[in-house]
């Protein structure tokens, strides 16, 4: 895995962790930074995560075509 994919995987892990935290905190409650957990925040985070997962998949298949991983 190249450095770009490594960084992307770290960002993906961050977003997955955020979604888990939001679920644990619950809608309507606040984070330690006083951010209110809303459906919109969760939906936006899920959307961004799906974009990142798609990008990682594109990079993976592009790398396979070029003979790298």
Secondary structure, 3 states (H helix, E strand, C coil): CCHHHHHHHHHHHHHHHHHHHHHHHCCCCECCCCCECCHHHHHHHHHHHHHHHHHHHHHHHHHHHCCCC
